[in-house]
Amino acid sequence: MTLGFFLESLHLVEFAFLYILVVLALQVHNRFSKTTNLLAAIFASFYGLIDEIHQLFVDGRSFTINDLIKDWCGVWITYFVVYLKYLRWAKHSHGTTDDSVEGEYALFKQKP
């Protein structure tokens, strides 16, 4: 692994980390939901765009579509992981049963 590859991969990591920090802030203030999760991903993606545009005005830096795609990939991959882990699968992990499990146990509750 070369140093250039490592530095380029940090685009994914830093914007994924930005998104995670926004999600954690939402969770701390009990505002985390499907909607705010999506808004957090949009915010982090928009910040990536603003950061790349900002680089147009800095000597020695440049705006590249590849960097923007890496920024967005870091955000959206992490978004889908958070969505699947905490918003889709977690609804069945808080001591509640879903209907299919109750339906299976209903067979045992029937009296002959």
Buried (B, 14 or more C-beta within 10 A) or exposed (E): EEEEEEEEEEBBEBBBBBBBEBBEEBEEEEEBEEEBBEBBBEBBBEBBEEBBEEBEEEEEEEBEEEBBEBBBBBBBBBBEEBBEEBBEEEEEEEEEEEEEEEEEEEEEEEEE
